[in-house]
Amino acid sequence: MSAPAGIYIVPTDRWYIERTVWLVAGCVLLVATALAIWVHPLWILTAMATGAASIGVALTGFCIVGNVLARLGFSPSLARPGWKPGSLYFMQTDRWYLERRIYLVVGINLCLASILSLVHSPWWLLFTGFVGVAMVWFAATGFCIMANGLYWLGAEPRLAGRADRAAEGS
């Protein structure tokens, strides 16, 4: 099995729950990082909580922000089969598809960087800020460096995005 060619981009034609969660999480990370830099280092615990929530979503499918968005009328793209408006939102957890892996890897990286910023060096805040910018960029454009890394390693996406086939010239 060969690695996929091209660049994977998630759909950006509408604001579905998962895309909006990436935007909200990215904004929270940027604010938490800025507060940790300019107000007090313990503000980074907010970024750590965001990372822990991301790990929780990957493992259980339950997303607090996703449920709030569902109540506000956003529709999901990765909800468990049978989801209906008004019911609790759970992301599909039947297999480890690309988008689910993103939640796990982002969560682990945020927790590690947050801890390292407290016990080792405040320079680790640059990483949490970078992740925040990357998540906002991901939500806005559909392009994510890590998603493409996972895609090139063979993780299969579940969102019906597009893969620009640079190698095929189309």
N, C-alpha and C positions, 0 to 999 in steps of 0.2 A: 504494500500500500504506500503510495507516494504522497508527499505533503501537497496540500492544495496550493495552486498558484493564484496570485492576485491578492486583492485587498478586500477584506470583509467589512461591510458597512451595514449597521442595523437600520431598519426603516425609520424615516423621519417625516413621514407624510401626515402624522397625527401625534398628539400627546397621549400615549397610552400609559398605564400605571407604571410599568417598569422603567420606561424612559424618564418619566417625571420623578420617580424615586432616585434615579441617578443624578438628576438636576438638584433635587432637594439635598441629597447627601453631599454632593460637591459643594454646595453653598454652605452647609453646616461645617464641613471640613475647612473651608477657607476662613470662615468667621472664627472657628475654634483655634485655628493656627494663628491668626492675627491676634486674637485675645491672649494666647499663650506667649506670643512674642512681646506684645506691648503692654499687657495688663498684669498677668500672673501666669507662671508656667503650668499651674494646675488646670488651667482652661483646656489643656490638651486631653484631659480626661473626657471631654465631650467628643473629641475625635476617636478616643479609645472606645467610647460607648457606641459610636457610629460603626466602628469596626466590629465590635461584638455583635451588634444587631445584624450586620452583613453576614457574619458567620452563621448566626441563627437562621437567617433567611435561607442560606444555602443548605443547611442541615434539615430544617423543619418545613420550609416553604412559607412560614408565617411572617408577614411583614406589617409592622404597625403603621408605617407611613403608607404602604399600599392599601391598607384597610381604610385609612382616612380618605385617601384619594378615591377609593371605590365608593365611599359614602358621598363624596362630592360629585360623583357622576362620571369619573374616568373609567374607561373600559380596559381590561387587562389583555395582554397578548400571550402571557405564559401561565394563566390560571389553570388550576386543576380542572380536568374535564367535568362538566356538569355545573360549573360556576354560574350563578345567576345574580343579577343586581339585587342587593339587599342581604346577600349571604356573605359570610366571612371570606376574605380573599386569602388563598394559599397558592403560592407558586408551585408548579409541577416539580415533583421530586422523584419521578419514576426512574430517571437515569441521570448521569453526570454530563449534561449537554453544556455547550460553551458558556451560555449566559449564567448558568448556575455556578460554574467554576469561577466566573468573574467575581461573583459575590463572595465566594470562599477566599480566593487569593487576595482580593482587596481587603477583606476583613482581617486576615492574618497579617498582611503588610502594615495596615494601620495600627493594629494593636502592638506589633513589634516596634514600629517607628515611634509610637507614642511613649512606650516604656523606655526606649533608648533615649528619647529626648529628655526624660526626667532623670534617668540614672547615669547617662553617659555624656551626652553633649546636646545642647539646644540646637545644634546644626541639623539634627534629625527632623526638626520642624520644617526644613526645606522639603523633605520627602512628603510629609503630610500635606503641605501646601501644593506640591506637584500633583499629588493624587486628587486633591480637590479641583485643581484646574483641569486635569485630565477628565474627571467625571462631568464637569460642566461642559467641556468640549465634546465629550461623548454624547451627552444628551442633546447638544445643539446640532452637531454635524453627523452623528451616527458612527464616527470613526474613533476607535480606541486602540492605542498601541498594544495594550495587554491582550485585548480581544483578538487582535490580529496575530500576536505571538501564539496564543492558544490555538487559533485557527490553523496556523501554519504547522503546529505540532500535531494536528489531526483532530482537535476537538470539533465536534459537529454542532453547528448552531441550530437553535430551534426557531428563533425569529426568522421570518421570511425576508431577510435582508438581501443585499446583492453582493456579489463578489466580482469586482472589476478584474477581468482576466487580462492583465497586462501582458502575460506571456503569450496569449493567443491573439493579441492584437485587436480584440473586439471591445 
